Amino acid sequence: MGRESQIINERLRKLKEIRDLGINPYPATFDKKNSCLELQEKFKNLKKEEHTKNKVSVAGRVMMKRDMGKISFATIQDGTGKIQVVLQEGKTPEEKKNFFKKYIDSGDFIGASGTIMKSKTGEISVLVKDVEILSKAILPLPDKFHGLKDEEEKLRKRYLDITMNPEVKEMFFKKQKFWAATRNFLIEKGFLEVETPILEASAGGASATPFATHHNALDLDVYLRISMGELWQKKLMVAGYDKTFEIGRQFRNEGMDAEHLQDYSQMEFYWGYADYKMGMGLVEEMYKKIVKATLGTLKFERDKHKVDLSKKWIEYDYEKTIEKYTGINIYKNTLEEIKNKLKELNIEFNPSVDKWRLVDVLWKVARKQLSGPGFLVNQPVEVSPLAKRHEKDPRKVQQFQVIIAGSEMGNGYSELNDPIDQEERFSEQRKLKEAGDEEAHEHDESFIEALKHGMPPTCGFGFSERLFSFLMNRPIRECVMFPLMKPSE
């Protein structure tokens, strides 16, 4: 019998004995009056070995237990942090002390009531007067030094990863701050939070491969949305709302890597009577608020790029930046010349896609050289079929993308509100789809009809939780509480 099997059998024996004593090892509640962090903060100025008469009650998981004859120690952990509990002969009722020593193991959840003291080693502690079992753990926690090393296992058993690693738990508190700062900023600016459909008859609003399923009640093939209600929110602009935004889940049936998932959170806002220049100003202000709330600073380093969001944000021209770093002029050089440059740079590409898909591959090469903070502007209309054209140069669109440390961290533009132009661009996208481009935009006739009723000038912008993973300097999958995993064998 292996060691873990022995531990499990021993815990099952204890569980039976607890029940035989007439004690419920899984009660429904406990009167938890204090958190670990609250007590640590409130009594941090106590002197060593000083006792108080303050009555407290804490609860949490036993992370460590030590028995030293007349005195027993344990460290318990709740959602805020850790605190030590002490059971001492002559001060803790004997039956409570014996119950703790005999039946409580690391991993169990307990509730402890008593008074506050500071130990000889200077640790804030609860001197226990009463202790209750709240949940008997059958399986042991991973060994602190030899457990959960495999990255796949950590993500598959995320509850243990979070339990054993305080920095992982803290990361998800930061993620809440990240989205709360986003939401609060937009609401303070007068934006209305909306909810748009997740299931769509036509997956529109972005260039991506959708997940497909079937709606039995309507006998209709439908798709999980690939944008955060872009076409729906524009319909709300038609309806007369001036400012809307949505934060929710969207889905793209594409590759998985350190920066991309198939199921992730996204924010998009739409601002009536504003153009991309106004959007850039709002986004710069918003990012500073979000990053400050999440990291506590506007300065950080990523991939050898030193970033300071308080500095003046730069505008990077798409055409000039690509030519500066690759020597290719996107309007003058031919498709073959672009392919040859990509081969020269040892960049993999799909040779069957059109010129502008490959131009965007070149842009990604150039982008890695840019520290930012700044905005990419003047993209070709071919790579952005939903943006308004520049009046002085109709080859280009009024688009902006946030550039930080060599990465794109958000995308926005002056929305196309000319229904004739939009219909022509959808037609071009349909030809690309028929030619085999799975990421080409769908032709959405209901959206064209809405545009024909008139949509005011509008700026739209969005970012995904990839921005959060970038700020955490972790792969995006690690920044999701429970990422989709292949079943364990």
ABEGO torsion letter per residue (X at the ends): XBAAAAAAAAAAAAAAAAAAAGBBABBABBBBABBAAAAAAAAAABBBGBBBABBBBBBEBBABBBBAEABBBBBBBBAAEBBBBBBBBGABBAAAAAAAAAABBBGBBBBBBEBBBBBAAGBBBBBBABBBBABBBABBBBBAAABGABAAAAAABAAAAAAABAAAAAAAAAAAAAAAAAAAAAAAAGBBBBBBBABBABBBGBBBBBBBBBBAAAGBBBBBBABBGAAAAAAAAAAGBABBBBBBBBBBBBBBBAABBABBBBBBBBBBGBBAAAAAAAAAAAAAAAAAAAAGBABBBBGGBBBBAABBBBBBBAAAAAAAAAGBBAAABBAAAAAAAAAAAGBBBBAABBAAAAAAAAAAAAAAABAOBBBBBGBBAAABAABBBBAABAABBBBBBBBBGGBBAEBBBBBBABAAAAAAAAAAAAAAAAAGBAABBBBBAAAAAAAAAEBBBBBBBBBBAAAAAAAAGBBAAAABABBBBBBBX
